[in-house]
Amino acid sequence: MAPTEVTTRILRRLLASGVHSRAERLLARVHPADLAPLFADLTPEEIRTVVDLLFRQRRAAQTLRELPPEMLPTIFEAVDDARLAAVCGRLEIDDMLELFERVPEERHDPILALLPAEKQAELRKHELYAEGSAGRVMTTNILAVDEKLTAQEAIEKIRAFGEDTDAVLYLYVVDTEGRLEGVVPIRRLVASRPDRPVGEIMIREPVSASVDTDQEEVAQLVARYNLLAIPVTDLERRLLGVITVDDVIEVITEEATEDIYHLAGLDEEDRVFTPPSQSIRKRLPWQFLNLGAVFISAWVVGLFEQTLDKIVTLAVFMPVINGMGGNGGVQSLTVVTRAMALGEIEFSSGLRAVGKELLVGLVIGLVVGAAAGGIAWMWQGNPYLGFTLTAAMVVTLTVAGLLGAAVPVLLKALRQDPALGSGAIVVTITDAFGLFCFLGLGTLLLDRLA
């Protein structure tokens, strides 16, 4: 496949020349996941034409599913309600709900009215599930059978299921009340004798998720047990749907993006193709918060104004304290936040992680502090300045390790996102504490440093 910029250039030339048949053939060779960069470089009028061509190929639903959310408003403006309803009707319920939520609210009712009655009912039912829950991301297009069915009959049922689903990864066994009894991997089903009942080859008490389980916990279950799909049940173990591995990958990507954005003080809707006005509006509050944090450090420095007037050299090493302390805090924070995101630690094991990061910070502080103190001593020719920098570095990096681990653990205990605001909290306290230690020691040793 040609590079994206080459394909875009050719496509725009074909559209400008009105050779839509050749443009349609060019689009047919592009995978839906690779169409997003093309849309980013097209004008609104060109987007309308491309969407028309994709509708002719019946690929519009797949393409819209793959596009970044920030690009969808432009696409929606180019598509009328009837076509959007046709797109929604061809999607699995989880993809349809995700796309429907991106449509402007004033268009919801007209589009909903154009959907088949069963799709309308299914969509309304899914909307009742909590945001970010397993119910929101599951698909209800599943294959469930009775345990008395033979392996051959089960295979025939899968054949009859046809192309109604992207991939039948497991066969689900339910009782007469629809309660989940077991799971049969397709490989085991095909390898069994044709006359063997599925009840004999199924995996009993399979791993499953409740409909209210957080999607991040579902992703952790799939990763932990190496599953290709996980069944979703209600409180009475009735099978409601299934979450496949492709949906899990999307959840992992979404949750990782959320954590990274929170650590950086960004809103999740601020993406590379988001309009500048929206990005500015999203980032300004965090920048004001960061401004307040910086002024806290400035206030700490102001407490030692007289010391700095007498020994200006101390100001030279203040960025060293800030830089090393902030970096140490972010390292500990990243390690612990990642472990929590993957479900590797809970509150009790989190306390051990805090102790470990405290020890790591102390040792690194001793080593790096000794190196920094030695450099300061040789540079300025004053051993007391070297001692002051070393002592302050040890304390700062120890506190950084402690806070970097303790803050996300505490936020998790308070049922908050461990990444939410952790970076700003850790860096602010570490910087202020480090400067206080450094300038405080400098004040105590003022006569020796002069």
N, C-alpha and C positions, 0 to 999 in steps of 0.2 A: 504494500500500500504506500502511495506517495506521502511525503510529509504533509502535515496539516496545512501549512502556509501555501504549499503548491496546490493542494486540493481546493483550498478556499479561493485562490486566484483563478483557477480554471473554472470553478463553479460560478464565480461572479461574472466571468467573461461570457459563459454560456447563458446566464440569466439576462445579462445586458443585451445579448444578441437575439434573445427570444427563442433560443434553441432548447426548449424545455424537455424535449424527448431525450436529448443527450445528457442534460442535467439530471434527468430522472435515472438514467442508466448509471451515471456517476454516483448518485446517492445510494443506489442499490448495492454498490460495492463497499459502502462505508458501514461499519458496525454501529448500531445505535449509541453505544458508549463513546464512540469516537466523533459523534456529531456535535457534541457540546462546544469544542473549540471552533467549529465552523460557524455556529450561531453567533458566537461572541464577536465575529468580525463582519457580520452582515447588517445591512440597514433594515429598518422595520418593513419596508416594502419587499425587500429580498426575502426576509423571514416569512412573510405571508405566502410568497410563491413557493418556497421550500416546504412549508407546512402543507400546502395544497398537493405538492408532489408526493409527500410522505403519506397523505391520506389515500392517494391513488394506489400506493403500494401496500396499504394497510399496515404501515410501520409507525404511524404517528403515536400510538399508545406506548410502544416500546421506547421510542425516542424521548417522549415527555417524561417517562419513568427514569431515564438516565440523566436528564439535564440537571444541573445545579439549581437549587431552589431560587437563587437570586435572579436567574435568567427567565423563570416562568412568567412573571408579570408581562414581559414583552411578548412572549408567545401567546398568552391569553388574550391580549389585545388584538392579535391577528386571527383569532379563532372565534367563531360564533358559538352560541349556546348548543345548537344541535350537534355540531362537531365535537364539542367538549363532552357532551353526553354520550356520543358514540365512543369516544376514547375511554371514558370511565366504564362504560359497559363491557369493554373487552379486557379490563384489568382484573387481577385478583383483588379481593376485598381489602387487603391491607395496603396494596399499592393505590387502589382507588381512593381510600380514605386519606392517604397521605397527599395525593394530588388534589383531592377535593378541598382539603384544608388550605391549600395555597390559592385557590380561586377566590376572587373578591367576594365578600359576603353578600353583596346585592345580587350576585348572579347565582347564588346557591339554589333558591327556590325554583327559578326557571329551568335550570339544568336538572334538578332533582325530578321535576315534573316530566321530563323527557325520558327518564330512565325506566326500564321495566319494573313492574311492581315488586318482584322478588329482590331486585337490586336495591330498590328504595328501602325495603324492610331490613335488608342485611346491613345497609349503610347506617340507618338509624340505630340499629342494635349495636353496631361497633362503636358508634359515637358515645355510647353510654359507658364504655370502659374507660378507666382512668388514663390520663395522658402518660405515656412512657411505660404502660403495663404490657404484659404478654398478650392480653386481649386485643390491644391495638395493632400489634404486628403479626398476629397469627393469620393464616389463611384457613378458610373453612372447607376448601375443596380437598377433601381427604377420602381415603378408601378404608372403610371399616367392615369387618366380616365376623361371622359367628365362628366359635372354636370348633364346631362340628364339621365345617367345610373341609374338604380334602385339599391337598396341595394343588392338584390339577384344577379343581374347581376355582381355587383362589387365583391361579394363573389366568384362567379364562375370564375371571372377573376383572383382573387388571387389564387384559386386552380389551374388554368391553368398555373400560374406563377411557381408553383411547387417549386422545390428546387434550382431555379436559384439564389436565394438570401438567406443569412443566416437567416434573419428575416424581415418580412414585418411588420413594426411597425405602419406606417401611410399610408393611401391612399391619394394620391395627386391629386387634381382636377385642370385641366388646360383648357384653352379655345382653340379655333381652331389654334391659333398662338403659342401654347405651353406656354403661360404665366400663372404663378401660380395664381389661384383664391382662393383656400382654401385647408384645410387639414381635413381629416376624421380619427379620432382615430379608430382603429380596434374594440375596445370595443363598441363604439357608433354605428359602422356599423352593428355589429352582433346583437345588441339589438334593432335595428330599424325594422319597418315593411318591409317585402320583396319587396313591390311595391313602397316604398318611394324613390324618387330621391335623389342621394347623394348631389345634390345642396342644398337640404333643411336641411341636417344634418351636412354639413361641417362647419368648423370654418373659417370664412372669415378673410382676411388680417392676415394670420398667421405670426408668427415670422420667419424670414428667414435671410440668410446671403448672402452678395454679393460674387461673385467668387474671388474678390480681398481682401476680409476681412482677417485680420491676424488671424491665427488659434487660438491664445490665446484669442482673442475677441469672436470667435465662441464658445470656451469652456465656457467662462463667460456667454454667452447668454443661452446655454443649462443648466448651473447650476442655473442661475437666474430664468428661467421660468419652471424648472423641466421637461425638454423635454427628450424624448427617442431618438429623431432624429431631425435634423434641415435641411430644404431644402436649396439648394444653387442655386442662380439665377444670371443672367447677369444683365446689366444695364437696360434692357427693361423688367425685371421680368420674362424672360423665364426660365423655370425650367431646370437646367443642371445636377443636382445630389443631393445627400443627404449625410450628415455626421451623422453617428449613434453614440450612446452613448459609444460603445466600442472604437471607434476612438477618441472620446473626452477624454476618460480616458487616452489613449496613449498620446494625446496632453498635458494634464495636467501633466502627469508624465515627459514628455520631457521638458516642460517649467519649472517645479519645479526643475528638474535636472540642467537645464541651469542656473537658478537663484542661486541655491546652489553652483554650480561650480564657477560662477562668483564671488560670495561673498568670496569664498575660494581661488580665483586666479588660477583656474584650467581650462583646456581646456575640452570641452564636450566629446571629443573622448578618454579621459583618463579614462578608466574603469578598473574594477578589473581584467579582463582577457587580458588587453592590454599588448603587449610585453614590457619588461622593457626598452629597448632602446627607444621605442616611448614615454613612460611615462617620461623618463629622458628628452627627447627633448622637450616635451610639458611643463614641469614644470620649467626648467632652466630659461627661460625669466622672469617668475613671481618671482622667487627667487632672481634674480638680481635686479628686481624692488623693492622687499622688502628690499634687502640689501641697496639700495640707500636711502630708507625711514628710515632705522635704523641709517644710518650715519647722517641723518638730526637731529635726536634726540641726537646723539653723539656730533654733532657740537654745539647744544644748551648747552649741559653739558660743553663743552669746553669753552664756554663764561664765565663760573663761576668757572674756575679752581682754581683761587686764593681763592675764598670763600670756596671751598671744601678742599683746603690745610689747611685752618684755622679751619674749623669745619667739620671734617670727618663724624660726626654723620648724617649730611644731606644725605650722600650717602646711609645710611642704609634705609632711607625712600623713596628713589627714585623709587624702584620697586613698592611700595604701590601706588604712584601717577600713574605710568604707567599702572599697572594692573587694578585699579579701573576706570581710564579714558577710557581705551580701552574697558573694559567690558560694561560700560555705553553707549558708542557710538555704539557698536555692538547691544545692546538690542534695542535702538531706531531705528537703521538702519533696523533690522529684522522686527520690527512691521510695519514700514512704507512701506518697500519693499514688504512685504506680502500683505498689503492692496492694493498696486498698482497692484500687479500680479493678484489679484482677482477682480480688477476693482471697489474696494470699494471707492476709492478717485480719484479725478481729481486734476488739478493744484490749483483751488480755495479752495477746501476742504483740499488740501495738505498744504496750508498756515496755516489753523487752526491746522492741525496735528503738524506742526513745533512749533506753539505757545504752544500746549499742552505738547510736549516733552521737550520744554525749561523749562516749569514750573515743570514738573516731575523731570528733571535733577537738578533744583535748590533745590527743597525740599529734594530729596535724598542726594544731596551734603551737605545740612545743617545737616541732621541726621547722615549720615555716617561720614561726616567730624568731627562732634562733638565727635563721638565715637573714631575715629582714633586719634584726637587731645588729648583726655583724656588718651588714652593708651600711646601715646608718652610722655605726661607730667609725668605720673606715672613711666614710664620706665626710662626716662632720668632725671627726677626731674627738668625739666625746662618748666615753663608755656608758655614761648615765643616760644619754639619749638612746643608745642601743638597748639598754635594760628596759627603759620606759616603753619603747616600741615592742620589744619581745613580750613583756608582761601583758601589755594591752592586746596584743595579737592572740596570746594564749586564751585570755578571758573572752575575747570577741568570738573566736572560732568555736570555743566550747559552748558559749551561749547560742551561737548560730546553729550548731548541731542539735542542741536541745530543742530550740524553738522550731527548727525545720521539721523535726519528727513529732513534737508534742502538739503543735497547732493543728495539723490535719487529724490526728488522733482525737483531739478534743472536739473538733468540729463534727467528726463522725459520731462521737458519743452524744452530741447534741442534735443528731439526725439532720445535719447540714452537709452539703457537698464539701468533701475535704479540700477540693481545689478552689472553692469559692473564697476569694479574698486572701487565701493563705500567703501568696507571694507578697502582697502589699503589707500584710501584718508582719511577716517574718523579716523582710528587708527593712521596714521602718524601725522596728524595735532593735534589730541587730545594729543598724547604723547609729541610732541614738545611743545605745548602750556602749558600743565600741568607742565612739567619740568621747563619751563621758569618762570612760576608763582611761583613755589615752591622755586627755587633757587634765583629768583629775590627778593622775600620777605625775604629769608634767608640773602641775601646781605644787604638789608635795615636794618635788625635787627641784623646785625653781632655782634655789641657790646653786645647785650642782650643775644645772643646765645652762645657766647664764654665762 
